[in-house]
Amino acid sequence: MPLTLRAVDDAPVRLEALRGQVRDHLRAEIADGAFVPAPDAWMSSCDPAFSKRLADRGWVGMTIPREFGGHGRDALERYVVTEELLAAGAPVAAHWIADRQMAPAILRDGTSEQKHAYLPGIASAERFFGIGMSEPDAGSDLAAVRTRATEVRDGWRLTGTKVWTSTAHTATNLVVLARTDDGGGDRHAGLSRFIVDLPHPDVHINPIVTIDGEHHFNEVVLDEAVIPPGQLLGKRGEGWRQVTQELANERSGPERVLSTLPLLTAWAATVDHAADSVARSELGRLVSRLAVLRRLSLAVADRLRRGEDPAVEAALVKDLGTTYEVDVVDTVRRYASLEPDPGGRGLASVLARAVLHTPALTLRGGANEILRSIVAKGLSR
């Protein structure tokens, strides 16, 4: 099966005007000291107040229909806003998962009650979601999940452990992938997803502190947590289909290309183009690759806008994009003529943060080795 991604013209006046508005807002936020630009901020910099200010401007829940409290704008408009937030290294982790993947998932599979209950809160940056997928023995191999959901008189009883659950400690909701049936030998069958309201007395959230000393990952223990019957998302047994559709939103976005752009920008400002031809050449190569990757990511966004399911293409973009992000860190470290310094200022500080976050870039959202398998299987069909 050939992979086809059509080039997208992202320069209409309406998009450039929107881009300018977002840039002006972010410059003002930085000037006011609201945040310091940082690499990988979309995953690890959580500021609910910042998210709320974006929502007040209509820049959260942009593609949610107006009837559910959103703004009824299209995927390319949202893409422009997302690019600018990433380029600025803005602290968007609080609302990111809810806006990026749970709003589309609830629109696609949720009941009318679920849409009215959760979508307005996502658009107003008052509901934040964590994703309960990975488990201690089921990371990229989601079909191996062992968390169980048992139907009981009062709804569903969830039992199991999730790990690497981003921002669960600040989330108002958790979406849990669990096994409801044995699947009859098909590991992809018998999985369902549930929306859990937080806090819950039988859902225990334990921090996972990463090498940089920060807390943005969590272990989530579901200790026979009972939730109402209306919290099943979509139909019983359709969890695998839901997850694979949702991964196109998760894997193809500009965050898989631009996580390290604040580092690249900071380094570019220090390169002496007249005296250091090698650094200038390496910078040029990185910028050229970025231009191509951006077009690929935009093309996937356009296919999503048209209601298509570019899961294989999204896996390809994520693989290429996160490989590029790692190369940005390695290149800057090689040619910047300074050492990473977490306590330093300017480029040294930005580089230190990027170095510490690099190991996660090609793992989260599916390890690159898994993604290459998806692409290879897609090409063989």
C-alpha positions in Angstrom: 0.0 0.0 0.0 1.6 3.3 -1.0 1.8 6.0 1.6 0.3 9.2 0.2 0.5 12.6 1.9 -0.7 15.6 -0.1 1.1 18.9 0.2 -0.9 21.5 2.1 -0.8 25.2 1.6 -0.7 26.7 5.0 -0.4 30.3 4.0 -4.0 31.6 3.6 -4.5 35.1 5.1 -6.9 33.7 7.7 -4.1 31.4 9.0 -1.4 34.0 9.0 -3.6 36.5 10.8 -4.3 33.9 13.5 -0.6 33.0 13.7 0.2 36.7 14.3 -2.4 36.9 17.1 -0.9 33.9 18.9 2.6 35.1 18.5 1.7 38.5 20.0 0.0 36.9 22.9 2.9 34.6 23.6 5.4 37.5 23.4 3.4 39.4 26.0 3.2 36.4 28.3 7.0 35.9 28.1 7.5 39.7 28.7 5.3 39.5 31.7 7.3 36.6 33.1 4.4 34.2 32.8 6.7 31.4 31.5 10.3 30.8 30.4 10.5 29.0 27.0 11.6 25.4 27.4 12.0 22.4 25.2 9.5 19.6 25.6 7.1 21.9 27.5 4.1 20.3 25.9 4.7 17.2 27.9 6.3 18.4 31.1 5.4 22.1 31.7 2.0 22.1 33.3 0.3 25.5 34.1 -3.5 25.3 34.4 -3.7 29.1 34.7 -1.9 29.5 31.4 -4.2 27.0 29.7 -7.2 28.9 31.0 -5.9 32.1 29.5 -5.6 30.3 26.1 -9.1 29.0 26.5 -10.4 32.4 27.2 -9.0 33.5 23.8 -10.6 30.5 22.1 -7.4 28.6 21.5 -8.4 25.4 23.4 -11.1 23.1 22.1 -10.9 24.9 18.7 -12.3 22.0 16.7 -15.0 21.1 19.2 -18.4 22.0 17.7 -20.1 25.1 19.2 -23.0 23.0 20.4 -20.6 21.3 22.8 -19.0 24.5 24.0 -16.2 24.6 21.4 -15.3 27.0 18.7 -16.1 25.1 15.5 -12.8 25.9 13.8 -10.9 23.5 11.5 -7.9 21.3 12.1 -5.5 23.6 10.2 -6.4 26.6 12.4 -5.8 24.5 15.4 -2.5 23.3 13.9 -1.3 26.9 13.5 -2.0 27.7 17.2 -0.3 24.4 18.2 2.8 25.2 16.2 3.2 28.6 17.8 2.7 27.2 21.3 5.4 24.6 20.7 7.8 27.1 19.0 7.5 29.3 22.1 8.1 26.4 24.5 4.9 27.3 26.3 3.6 25.4 29.4 0.6 23.6 27.8 0.8 20.2 29.4 -2.3 20.7 31.5 -4.8 20.8 28.6 -2.7 19.1 25.9 -4.0 15.5 26.1 -7.6 16.5 26.6 -7.5 18.9 23.6 -5.3 16.8 21.3 -6.9 13.4 21.6 -9.7 13.1 24.1 -12.0 15.7 22.5 -11.8 14.0 19.1 -12.3 10.6 20.8 -15.4 11.7 22.7 -16.8 13.3 19.6 -16.3 10.1 17.6 -17.3 7.5 20.2 -19.0 9.2 23.1 -22.6 9.2 24.0 -24.6 12.5 23.9 -24.4 12.6 27.7 -20.6 12.2 27.6 -20.2 14.9 25.0 -22.3 17.4 27.0 -20.5 16.4 30.2 -16.9 16.6 29.1 -16.4 18.7 25.9 -17.4 22.1 27.3 -15.0 21.6 30.2 -12.2 20.7 27.7 -12.9 23.8 25.7 -12.8 26.0 28.8 -9.6 24.4 30.1 -11.4 23.2 33.2 -11.3 19.5 32.4 -7.9 17.9 32.0 -7.3 14.2 31.0 -4.7 11.6 31.6 -4.4 8.5 29.4 -4.3 5.1 31.2 -2.8 2.9 28.5 0.8 1.7 29.4 1.3 -0.9 32.2 4.3 -2.3 33.9 4.4 -5.2 31.5 2.6 -3.6 28.5 4.3 -0.4 27.3 4.3 -0.2 23.5 2.5 -3.6 23.4 -0.9 -2.3 24.4 -2.6 -5.6 23.5 -0.9 -7.1 26.6 -2.8 -4.9 29.0 -3.9 -6.8 32.1 -6.1 -4.2 33.8 -9.6 -5.7 34.1 -13.0 -4.1 33.9 -15.8 -6.3 35.4 -19.4 -5.4 35.0 -21.2 -5.1 38.3 -24.6 -4.0 39.5 -23.5 -0.4 40.0 -21.5 -0.1 36.8 -17.9 -1.3 36.2 -15.2 -2.3 38.6 -11.7 -1.5 37.4 -8.6 -3.3 38.7 -5.0 -2.9 37.6 -2.0 -0.6 37.4 -1.0 2.0 34.8 2.4 3.7 34.5 3.9 6.7 32.7 0.5 8.4 33.0 1.3 12.0 32.2 -0.3 14.7 34.3 -2.6 12.3 36.1 -1.9 14.3 39.3 -3.5 17.4 37.8 -6.2 15.7 35.7 -9.9 15.8 36.4 -10.4 12.6 34.4 -8.6 9.5 33.3 -9.3 7.4 30.3 -8.6 3.7 31.0 -7.9 0.9 28.5 -9.0 -2.3 30.2 -9.9 -5.9 29.3 -13.6 -6.6 29.5 -13.6 -10.0 27.7 -11.0 -12.7 26.9 -11.1 -12.0 23.1 -11.3 -15.6 22.1 -7.6 -15.8 21.4 -7.4 -12.5 19.6 -5.3 -10.2 21.8 -6.8 -7.1 20.2 -10.4 -8.1 21.0 -12.1 -7.8 24.3 -10.6 -4.4 25.2 -12.8 -1.4 26.2 -12.2 2.1 27.4 -13.7 4.0 30.3 -13.8 7.6 31.5 -13.0 7.9 35.2 -13.8 11.1 37.1 -11.1 12.2 39.5 -10.5 12.3 42.3 -11.8 8.8 43.1 -11.4 7.1 46.5 -10.1 3.9 44.9 -7.8 5.4 42.3 -4.4 6.0 43.8 -2.0 8.3 41.9 1.7 7.9 42.8 4.4 10.2 41.4 7.2 9.0 39.2 10.0 11.6 39.4 12.2 11.6 36.4 16.0 12.2 36.1 15.5 15.9 35.9 13.8 15.9 39.3 10.5 16.8 37.8 7.1 15.2 38.4 5.0 14.8 35.3 4.6 11.0 35.1 2.6 8.9 37.5 1.7 5.4 38.5 -2.0 5.0 38.7 -3.4 2.1 40.8 -7.1 1.1 40.2 -8.0 -0.7 43.4 -11.4 -2.2 42.5 -12.6 1.3 41.6 -16.3 1.2 40.7 -17.6 3.7 38.2 -21.1 4.3 36.8 -22.3 2.3 33.7 -22.4 5.4 31.6 -18.7 5.8 31.8 -18.0 3.2 29.1 -16.6 5.1 26.1 -18.2 3.7 22.9 -19.2 0.1 22.6 -17.8 -2.7 24.7 -15.0 -4.5 23.0 -14.1 -1.6 20.7 -11.2 -0.3 22.7 -8.5 -1.4 20.3 -10.2 0.3 17.3 -10.6 3.4 19.4 -7.0 3.5 20.5 -5.6 2.9 17.0 -7.8 5.7 15.6 -6.8 8.0 18.4 -3.1 7.4 17.9 -3.2 9.2 14.5 -4.0 12.4 16.5 -1.3 11.6 19.1 1.5 10.6 16.8 1.4 13.0 13.9 1.1 16.4 15.6 3.8 19.1 15.4 4.8 18.2 19.0 6.6 15.2 17.4 8.8 17.5 15.4 9.0 20.7 17.5 9.7 19.6 21.0 13.3 20.7 20.7 12.7 23.8 18.6 13.3 26.2 21.6 16.8 24.7 21.8 17.4 25.0 18.1 16.3 28.7 18.2 18.5 29.4 21.2 21.5 27.9 19.5 20.8 29.6 16.2 21.0 33.0 18.0 24.6 32.2 19.2 26.0 30.8 15.9 28.6 33.1 14.4 27.7 32.6 10.7 30.8 34.4 9.4 33.4 32.6 11.6 31.9 29.1 12.1 31.0 27.6 8.7 30.6 24.1 10.2 28.0 25.2 12.7 26.3 27.2 10.1 26.1 24.2 7.8 24.8 21.9 10.5 22.2 24.5 11.4 21.1 24.7 7.8 20.7 20.9 7.6 18.5 20.9 10.7 16.3 23.7 9.4 15.9 22.0 6.0 14.8 18.7 7.7 12.4 20.7 9.8 10.8 22.2 6.8 10.2 18.8 5.3 8.9 17.3 8.5 6.5 20.2 9.0 5.0 19.6 5.6 4.5 15.9 6.4 2.9 16.7 9.7 0.6 19.2 8.1 -0.4 16.7 5.5 -1.5 14.3 8.1 -3.5 17.0 9.9 -5.2 17.7 6.6 -6.2 14.1 6.2 -7.6 14.1 9.7 -9.5 17.2 8.9 -11.1 15.4 5.9 -12.2 12.5 8.2 -9.6 10.0 7.1 -7.6 7.6 9.2 -3.9 8.0 8.4 -2.6 5.8 11.2 0.3 4.4 9.2 1.3 7.8 7.9 1.1 9.2 11.4 3.4 6.4 12.6 5.9 7.4 9.9 5.8 11.1 10.8 6.3 10.3 14.5 9.3 8.1 13.8 11.0 10.7 11.5 10.0 13.6 13.8 11.3 12.2 17.1 14.5 11.0 15.4 15.0 14.5 14.2 14.4 16.0 17.7 17.1 13.8 19.1 19.4 14.9 16.3 18.8 18.5 17.3 20.0 17.9 20.8 23.0 15.9 19.7 24.0 18.5 17.1 23.7 21.4 19.5 25.6 19.6 22.2 28.4 18.9 19.6 28.8 22.4 18.2 27.6 24.8 20.8 31.0 25.0 22.6 29.5 24.9 26.0 28.4 22.3 28.6 24.8 21.7 29.6 24.2 23.5 32.9 20.9 23.0 34.7 21.7 25.9 37.0 23.0 28.1 34.2 21.4 30.7 32.0 20.5 31.0 28.4 21.6 28.2 26.0 23.4 26.2 28.7 20.2 25.9 30.7 18.0 25.1 27.7 20.5 22.5 26.5 20.6 20.8 29.9 16.8 20.4 30.0 16.8 19.0 26.5 19.5 16.5 27.2 17.6 15.2 30.2 14.4 14.8 28.2 16.0 13.2 25.1 15.6 9.6 26.2 11.8 9.9 26.2 11.4 11.5 22.8 11.5 8.3 20.8 9.6 6.2 23.4 6.4 7.9 24.3 3.4 7.5 22.0 5.0 4.2 20.8 8.7 3.4 20.5 10.2 4.0 17.1 10.9 0.3 16.6 7.2 -0.4 17.0 6.3 2.4 14.7 8.6 1.1 12.0 6.8 -2.3 12.3 3.5 -0.5 11.8 4.8 1.3 8.7 6.3 -1.9 7.2 3.0 -3.8 7.7 1.1 -1.0 6.2 3.3 -0.9 3.1 2.9 -4.7 2.6 -0.9 -4.6 2.4 
